[in-house]
């Protein structure tokens, strides 16, 4: 069973380089154990003593910064951890969203794939520069004026702020659901030419997806990428977080979404004959490509955030 000390140590070690973790874990656990034993010997309850010791140690993020000998003087020790946390949240959320919006606008305007990609990258870089610059400026002003930047700033840290440990049973359930969904998606893609949603003059089904996908073999590459993503999910579940495995898994998870975006911009995803047979209005077909791009972008963002989540569990 995971104890409060285990959660505290794990949260601290996540922020340290892997080579430093074994020595620091032994040192930190020994320090906590000695302090708790001293309090228990003085008549305190075991649970209350453990909570008091961890409270005195303070925020694991700041403790880890001290162990790693990180330079906290860019903004100032009191605000540096909060500064980096806010910066990480803004860069990992706002920048991708702006890039997706810029790409969709270019697609709607009918721009070629190269222009779409260039606009997305340019918007992402410009947004990132503004976020870093303005966030740094705000925290620099707060540092020099001594103003509080949030209601929580200045409040003492308590062990209640420690993240809850991830249950292996929960992760297993997530793995099963993802496996079923992935296999079902691959089966639907491969089976789609036989779906009798619309029939031609001879009574044969009109494929929903563009026959070009089968003629070029791209559909098999798409299915292979989807299954490769599932493979890395299994590997990450059994082997735990490893930097190389985590990055490879994130790329494998994002690859099908990238291919979907490319197919959408090339107009090689849905079968034109099927669209004509359904009689969809022009307004509906005009938004098919942006909708597919948004779907692919959501998949890419999902892979990005999932990689970050596992890295933090690390």
C-alpha positions as a Markdown table, in Angstrom:
| # | Residue | x | y | z |
|---|---|---|---|---|
| 1 | Unk | 0.0 | 0.0 | 0.0 |
| 2 | Unk | 1.3 | 3.4 | -0.9 |
| 3 | Unk | 2.1 | 5.6 | 2.1 |
| 4 | Unk | 2.2 | 9.3 | 2.4 |
| 5 | Unk | 6.0 | 9.2 | 2.4 |
| 6 | Unk | 6.0 | 7.1 | -0.7 |
| 7 | Unk | 3.9 | 9.6 | -2.5 |
| 8 | Unk | 6.1 | 12.5 | -1.3 |
| 9 | Unk | 9.3 | 10.8 | -2.4 |
| 10 | Unk | 7.9 | 9.7 | -5.7 |
| 11 | Unk | 6.7 | 13.3 | -6.4 |
| 12 | Unk | 10.1 | 14.7 | -5.6 |
| 13 | Unk | 12.0 | 12.1 | -7.7 |
| 14 | Unk | 9.9 | 12.8 | -10.8 |
| 15 | Unk | 11.6 | 16.2 | -11.1 |
| 16 | Unk | 15.2 | 14.9 | -10.8 |
| 17 | Unk | 17.5 | 13.3 | -13.4 |
| 18 | Unk | 17.3 | 9.5 | -13.4 |
| 19 | Unk | 21.0 | 9.1 | -12.4 |
| 20 | Unk | 20.4 | 11.1 | -9.2 |
| 21 | Unk | 17.2 | 9.4 | -8.1 |
| 22 | Unk | 18.6 | 6.3 | -6.3 |
| 23 | Unk | 21.0 | 8.2 | -4.0 |
| 24 | Unk | 18.5 | 11.0 | -3.3 |
| 25 | Unk | 15.7 | 8.5 | -2.6 |
| 26 | Unk | 17.8 | 6.7 | 0.1 |
| 27 | Unk | 18.9 | 10.0 | 1.6 |
| 28 | Unk | 15.4 | 11.4 | 1.7 |
| 29 | Unk | 13.7 | 8.3 | 3.0 |
| 30 | Unk | 16.3 | 8.0 | 5.8 |
| 31 | Unk | 15.8 | 11.6 | 6.7 |
| 32 | Unk | 12.0 | 11.3 | 6.8 |
| 33 | Unk | 12.2 | 8.1 | 8.8 |
| 34 | Unk | 14.6 | 9.5 | 11.4 |
| 35 | Unk | 12.5 | 12.7 | 11.8 |
| 36 | Unk | 9.2 | 10.6 | 12.2 |
| 37 | Unk | 10.8 | 8.3 | 14.7 |
| 38 | Unk | 12.0 | 11.2 | 16.8 |
| 39 | Unk | 8.5 | 12.7 | 16.9 |
| 40 | Unk | 6.9 | 9.3 | 17.7 |
| 41 | Unk | 9.5 | 8.9 | 20.6 |
| 42 | Unk | 8.3 | 12.2 | 21.9 |
| 43 | Unk | 4.7 | 10.9 | 22.1 |
| 44 | Unk | 3.2 | 11.9 | 18.8 |
| 45 | Unk | 1.0 | 9.6 | 16.8 |
| 46 | Unk | 2.7 | 7.9 | 13.8 |
| 47 | Unk | 0.4 | 9.3 | 11.2 |
| 48 | Unk | 0.5 | 12.8 | 12.7 |
| 49 | Unk | 4.2 | 12.7 | 13.0 |
| 50 | Unk | 4.6 | 11.7 | 9.3 |
| 51 | Unk | 2.3 | 14.5 | 8.2 |
| 52 | Unk | 4.2 | 17.0 | 10.3 |
| 53 | Unk | 7.6 | 16.0 | 8.9 |
| 54 | Unk | 6.5 | 16.2 | 5.3 |
| 55 | Unk | 4.9 | 19.6 | 6.0 |
| 56 | Unk | 8.2 | 20.8 | 7.3 |
| 57 | Unk | 10.0 | 19.6 | 4.3 |
| 58 | Unk | 7.6 | 21.6 | 2.1 |
| 59 | Unk | 6.6 | 21.5 | -1.6 |
| 60 | Unk | 8.4 | 18.5 | -3.4 |
| 61 | Unk | 9.0 | 20.7 | -6.4 |
| 62 | Unk | 11.0 | 23.2 | -4.4 |
| 63 | Unk | 12.8 | 20.4 | -2.6 |
| 64 | Unk | 13.7 | 18.7 | -5.9 |
| 65 | Unk | 15.0 | 22.1 | -7.2 |
| 66 | Unk | 17.4 | 22.2 | -4.2 |
| 67 | Unk | 18.6 | 18.7 | -4.7 |
| 68 | Unk | 19.2 | 19.3 | -8.4 |
| 69 | Unk | 21.0 | 22.5 | -7.7 |
| 70 | Unk | 18.9 | 24.4 | -10.2 |
| 71 | Unk | 19.4 | 28.1 | -10.7 |
| 72 | Unk | 16.3 | 29.6 | -9.1 |
| 73 | Unk | 17.5 | 33.1 | -9.4 |
| 74 | Unk | 16.2 | 34.0 | -12.9 |
| 75 | Unk | 12.9 | 35.2 | -11.3 |
| 76 | Unk | 13.7 | 34.5 | -7.7 |
| 77 | Unk | 13.5 | 31.5 | -5.4 |
| 78 | Unk | 10.1 | 32.5 | -4.0 |
| 79 | Unk | 8.4 | 32.6 | -7.5 |
| 80 | Unk | 10.6 | 30.5 | -9.8 |
| 81 | Unk | 8.7 | 27.2 | -9.3 |
| 82 | Unk | 5.4 | 28.9 | -9.8 |
| 83 | Unk | 6.8 | 30.7 | -12.9 |
| 84 | Unk | 8.0 | 27.5 | -14.5 |
| 85 | Unk | 4.7 | 25.7 | -13.7 |
| 86 | Unk | 2.6 | 28.4 | -15.3 |
| 87 | Unk | 4.9 | 28.7 | -18.3 |
| 88 | Unk | 4.7 | 24.9 | -18.9 |
| 89 | Unk | 0.9 | 24.9 | -18.8 |
| 90 | Unk | 0.6 | 27.9 | -21.1 |
| 91 | Unk | 3.1 | 26.6 | -23.7 |
| 92 | Unk | 1.7 | 23.0 | -23.7 |
| 93 | Unk | -1.9 | 24.2 | -24.1 |
| 94 | Unk | -2.1 | 27.6 | -25.8 |
| 95 | Unk | 0.6 | 27.1 | -28.4 |
| 96 | Unk | -0.8 | 23.8 | -30.0 |
| 97 | Unk | -4.4 | 25.3 | -30.0 |
| 98 | Unk | -3.2 | 28.4 | -31.8 |
| 99 | Unk | -1.3 | 26.3 | -34.3 |
| 100 | Unk | -4.4 | 24.2 | -35.1 |
| 101 | Unk | -6.6 | 27.3 | -35.5 |
| 102 | Unk | -4.0 | 28.8 | -37.9 |
| 103 | Unk | -3.9 | 25.6 | -39.9 |
| 104 | Unk | -7.7 | 25.3 | -40.2 |
| 105 | Unk | -8.0 | 28.9 | -41.4 |
| 106 | Unk | -5.5 | 28.2 | -44.1 |
| 107 | Unk | -7.3 | 25.0 | -45.2 |
| 108 | Unk | -10.6 | 26.8 | -45.4 |
| 109 | Unk | -8.9 | 29.4 | -47.6 |
| 110 | Unk | -7.8 | 26.6 | -49.9 |
| 111 | Unk | -4.0 | 26.9 | -49.3 |
| 112 | Unk | -1.7 | 24.1 | -50.2 |
| 113 | Unk | -0.3 | 21.7 | -47.6 |
| 114 | Unk | 3.1 | 23.5 | -47.4 |
| 115 | Unk | 1.4 | 26.8 | -46.7 |
| 116 | Unk | -0.8 | 25.3 | -44.1 |
| 117 | Unk | 2.2 | 23.7 | -42.3 |
| 118 | Unk | 4.2 | 26.9 | -42.5 |
| 119 | Unk | 1.4 | 29.0 | -41.1 |
| 120 | Unk | 0.9 | 26.6 | -38.2 |
| 121 | Unk | 4.6 | 26.6 | -37.3 |
| 122 | Unk | 4.8 | 30.4 | -37.6 |
| 123 | Unk | 1.8 | 30.9 | -35.4 |
| 124 | Unk | 3.1 | 28.5 | -32.8 |
| 125 | Unk | 6.5 | 30.1 | -32.6 |
| 126 | Unk | 5.1 | 33.6 | -32.4 |
| 127 | Unk | 2.7 | 32.6 | -29.7 |
| 128 | Unk | 5.4 | 30.9 | -27.7 |
| 129 | Unk | 7.7 | 33.9 | -27.9 |
| 130 | Unk | 4.9 | 36.2 | -26.6 |
| 131 | Unk | 4.0 | 33.8 | -23.8 |
| 132 | Unk | 7.5 | 33.5 | -22.6 |
| 133 | Unk | 8.2 | 37.2 | -22.8 |
| 134 | Unk | 5.0 | 38.4 | -21.1 |
| 135 | Unk | 5.0 | 35.8 | -18.4 |
| 136 | Unk | 8.6 | 36.5 | -17.6 |
| 137 | Unk | 7.9 | 40.3 | -17.5 |
| 138 | Unk | 4.9 | 39.8 | -15.2 |
| 139 | Unk | 6.8 | 37.6 | -12.7 |
| 140 | Unk | 9.8 | 40.0 | -12.8 |
| 141 | Unk | 7.5 | 42.8 | -11.7 |
| 142 | Unk | 5.9 | 40.7 | -9.0 |
| 143 | Unk | 9.3 | 39.7 | -7.7 |
| 144 | Unk | 10.4 | 43.4 | -7.4 |
| 145 | Unk | 7.2 | 44.7 | -6.0 |
| 146 | Unk | 6.7 | 41.9 | -3.5 |
| 147 | Unk | 3.0 | 41.5 | -4.7 |
| 148 | Unk | 1.2 | 38.2 | -4.4 |
| 149 | Unk | 0.3 | 36.8 | -7.8 |
| 150 | Unk | -2.4 | 34.3 | -6.7 |
| 151 | Unk | -4.6 | 33.6 | -3.7 |
| 152 | Unk | -2.6 | 30.4 | -2.9 |
| 153 | Unk | 0.8 | 32.1 | -3.1 |
| 154 | Unk | 2.3 | 32.4 | 0.4 |
| 155 | Unk | 0.2 | 29.7 | 1.9 |
| 156 | Unk | 2.1 | 26.9 | 3.6 |
| 157 | Unk | 2.4 | 23.7 | 1.7 |
| 158 | Unk | 0.7 | 20.5 | 3.2 |
| 159 | Unk | 0.8 | 16.9 | 2.2 |
| 160 | Unk | -2.8 | 17.2 | 1.1 |
| 161 | Unk | -1.4 | 18.7 | -2.1 |
| 162 | Unk | 0.4 | 15.5 | -3.1 |
| 163 | Unk | -1.0 | 13.8 | -6.2 |
| 164 | Unk | -2.9 | 10.6 | -5.7 |
| 165 | Unk | -1.1 | 7.5 | -6.8 |
| 166 | Unk | -2.2 | 5.9 | -10.0 |
| 167 | Unk | -4.0 | 2.6 | -9.5 |
| 168 | Unk | -2.6 | -0.3 | -11.6 |
| 169 | Unk | -6.1 | -1.6 | -11.9 |
| 170 | Unk | -7.2 | 1.7 | -13.4 |
| 171 | Unk | -4.3 | 1.6 | -15.8 |
| 172 | Unk | -5.2 | -1.9 | -16.8 |
| 173 | Unk | -8.8 | -0.9 | -17.5 |
| 174 | Unk | -7.6 | 2.0 | -19.6 |
| 175 | Unk | -5.3 | -0.4 | -21.5 |
| 176 | Unk | -8.2 | -2.8 | -22.2 |
| 177 | Unk | -10.5 | -0.1 | -23.4 |
| 178 | Unk | -7.8 | 1.4 | -25.7 |
| 179 | Unk | -7.0 | -2.1 | -27.1 |
| 180 | Unk | -10.7 | -2.8 | -27.9 |
| 181 | Unk | -11.2 | 0.6 | -29.5 |
| 182 | Unk | -8.0 | 0.3 | -31.5 |
| 183 | Unk | -8.7 | -3.1 | -32.9 |
| 184 | Unk | -12.3 | -2.1 | -33.6 |
| 185 | Unk | -11.1 | 1.0 | -35.5 |
| 186 | Unk | -8.6 | -1.1 | -37.6 |
| 187 | Unk | -11.4 | -3.6 | -38.4 |
| 188 | Unk | -13.8 | -0.9 | -39.5 |
| 189 | Unk | -11.2 | 0.7 | -41.8 |
| 190 | Unk | -10.3 | -2.6 | -43.4 |
| 191 | Unk | -14.0 | -3.7 | -43.7 |
| 192 | Unk | -15.3 | -0.4 | -44.9 |
| 193 | Unk | -15.3 | -1.3 | -48.7 |
| 194 | Unk | -17.9 | -4.0 | -48.0 |
| 195 | Unk | -20.3 | -1.7 | -46.1 |
| 196 | Unk | -23.5 | -1.4 | -48.0 |
| 197 | Unk | -24.3 | 2.1 | -47.1 |
| 198 | Unk | -24.8 | 3.2 | -50.7 |
| 199 | Unk | -25.0 | 1.0 | -53.8 |
| 200 | Unk | -24.0 | 1.7 | -57.4 |
| 201 | Unk | -26.1 | 0.9 | -60.5 |
| 202 | Unk | -25.0 | -2.8 | -60.5 |
| 203 | Unk | -25.9 | -3.2 | -56.8 |
| 204 | Unk | -22.3 | -3.1 | -55.6 |
| 205 | Unk | -21.4 | -1.1 | -52.4 |
| 206 | Unk | -19.8 | 2.3 | -52.9 |
| 207 | Unk | -16.8 | 2.5 | -50.6 |
| 208 | Unk | -16.9 | 5.2 | -48.0 |
| 209 | Unk | -13.2 | 5.8 | -48.1 |
| 210 | Unk | -11.3 | 6.8 | -51.3 |
| 211 | Unk | -10.3 | 3.7 | -53.3 |
| 212 | Unk | -6.9 | 5.5 | -53.8 |
| 213 | Unk | -6.1 | 4.4 | -50.2 |
| 214 | Unk | -6.1 | 0.8 | -51.2 |
| 215 | Unk | -4.5 | 1.3 | -54.6 |
| 216 | Unk | -1.5 | 3.0 | -53.0 |
| 217 | Unk | -1.4 | 0.9 | -49.9 |
| 218 | Unk | -1.8 | 4.0 | -47.7 |
| 219 | Unk | -4.7 | 2.4 | -45.8 |
| 220 | Unk | -2.4 | -0.5 | -44.7 |
| 221 | Unk | 0.2 | 2.0 | -43.5 |
| 222 | Unk | -2.5 | 3.8 | -41.5 |
| 223 | Unk | -3.7 | 0.6 | -39.9 |
| 224 | Unk | -0.1 | -0.4 | -39.1 |
| 225 | Unk | 0.6 | 2.9 | -37.4 |
| 226 | Unk | -2.6 | 2.5 | -35.3 |
| 227 | Unk | -1.5 | -1.0 | -34.2 |
| 228 | Unk | 2.1 | 0.3 | -33.5 |
| 229 | Unk | 0.6 | 2.9 | -31.2 |
| 230 | Unk | -1.2 | 0.1 | -29.3 |
| 231 | Unk | 2.1 | -1.9 | -29.1 |
| 232 | Unk | 3.9 | 1.0 | -27.4 |
| 233 | Unk | 1.0 | 1.4 | -25.0 |
| 234 | Unk | 1.5 | -2.2 | -23.9 |
| 235 | Unk | 5.2 | -1.7 | -23.7 |
| 236 | Unk | 4.8 | 1.4 | -21.5 |
| 237 | Unk | 2.3 | -0.4 | -19.3 |
| 238 | Unk | 4.7 | -3.4 | -18.6 |
| 239 | Unk | 8.1 | -1.6 | -18.7 |
| 240 | Unk | 7.1 | 1.6 | -17.1 |
| 241 | Unk | 8.3 | 5.1 | -18.2 |
| 242 | Unk | 11.6 | 5.2 | -20.0 |
| 243 | Unk | 12.6 | 8.3 | -21.9 |
| 244 | Unk | 13.3 | 6.5 | -25.2 |
| 245 | Unk | 10.2 | 4.4 | -24.9 |
| 246 | Unk | 8.1 | 7.4 | -23.9 |
| 247 | Unk | 9.2 | 9.5 | -26.9 |
| 248 | Unk | 8.8 | 6.6 | -29.3 |
| 249 | Unk | 5.3 | 5.9 | -28.0 |
| 250 | Unk | 4.3 | 9.5 | -28.3 |
| 251 | Unk | 5.5 | 9.6 | -31.9 |
| 252 | Unk | 3.7 | 6.3 | -32.7 |
| 253 | Unk | 0.5 | 7.7 | -31.1 |
| 254 | Unk | 0.7 | 10.9 | -33.1 |
| 255 | Unk | 1.7 | 9.3 | -36.4 |
| 256 | Unk | -1.8 | 8.1 | -37.5 |
| 257 | Unk | -3.2 | 11.6 | -36.7 |
| 258 | Unk | -0.5 | 13.2 | -38.8 |
| 259 | Unk | -1.3 | 10.9 | -41.7 |
| 260 | Unk | -5.0 | 11.7 | -41.3 |
| 261 | Unk | -4.3 | 15.4 | -41.5 |
| 262 | Unk | -2.2 | 14.9 | -44.6 |
| 263 | Unk | -4.9 | 12.8 | -46.3 |
| 264 | Unk | -7.4 | 15.5 | -45.5 |
| 265 | Unk | -5.4 | 18.2 | -47.1 |
| 266 | Unk | -4.8 | 16.0 | -50.2 |
| 267 | Unk | -8.5 | 15.2 | -50.4 |
| 268 | Unk | -7.8 | 11.5 | -50.4 |
| 269 | Unk | -9.8 | 10.3 | -47.5 |
| 270 | Unk | -13.5 | 10.2 | -48.4 |
| 271 | Unk | -14.6 | 8.7 | -51.7 |
| 272 | Unk | -16.0 | 11.4 | -54.0 |
| 273 | Unk | -18.4 | 8.8 | -55.5 |
| 274 | Unk | -19.8 | 8.1 | -52.1 |
| 275 | Unk | -20.3 | 11.8 | -51.3 |
| 276 | Unk | -22.1 | 12.3 | -54.6 |
| 277 | Unk | -24.3 | 9.2 | -53.9 |
| 278 | Unk | -25.4 | 10.6 | -50.5 |
| 279 | Unk | -26.4 | 13.9 | -52.1 |
| 280 | Unk | -24.7 | 16.0 | -49.3 |
| 281 | Unk | -25.1 | 19.7 | -49.9 |
| 282 | Unk | -22.1 | 21.8 | -50.9 |
| 283 | Unk | -22.0 | 23.5 | -47.4 |
| 284 | Unk | -21.5 | 20.1 | -45.8 |
| 285 | Unk | -18.7 | 18.8 | -48.0 |
| 286 | Unk | -16.9 | 22.1 | -47.7 |
| 287 | Unk | -16.3 | 21.5 | -44.0 |
| 288 | Unk | -15.3 | 17.8 | -44.3 |
| 289 | Unk | -11.6 | 18.6 | -44.7 |
| 290 | Unk | -11.4 | 21.1 | -41.8 |
| 291 | Unk | -13.3 | 18.6 | -39.6 |
| 292 | Unk | -10.8 | 15.8 | -40.4 |
| 293 | Unk | -7.9 | 18.2 | -39.7 |
| 294 | Unk | -9.3 | 19.2 | -36.4 |
| 295 | Unk | -9.8 | 15.5 | -35.6 |
| 296 | Unk | -6.2 | 14.7 | -36.5 |
| 297 | Unk | -5.0 | 17.8 | -34.5 |
| 298 | Unk | -6.9 | 16.6 | -31.4 |
| 299 | Unk | -5.2 | 13.2 | -31.8 |
| 300 | Unk | -1.8 | 14.9 | -32.0 |
| 301 | Unk | -2.5 | 17.0 | -28.9 |
| 302 | Unk | -3.8 | 13.9 | -27.1 |
| 303 | Unk | -0.5 | 12.1 | -27.8 |
| 304 | Unk | 1.5 | 15.1 | -26.6 |
| 305 | Unk | -0.4 | 15.5 | -23.3 |
| 306 | Unk | -0.4 | 11.7 | -22.8 |
| 307 | Unk | 3.4 | 11.6 | -23.1 |
| 308 | Unk | 3.7 | 14.5 | -20.6 |
| 309 | Unk | 1.4 | 12.7 | -18.2 |
| 310 | Unk | 3.4 | 9.5 | -18.3 |
| 311 | Unk | 6.7 | 11.5 | -18.0 |
| 312 | Unk | 5.5 | 13.2 | -14.8 |
| 313 | Unk | 4.5 | 9.8 | -13.4 |
| 314 | Unk | 8.0 | 8.7 | -14.4 |
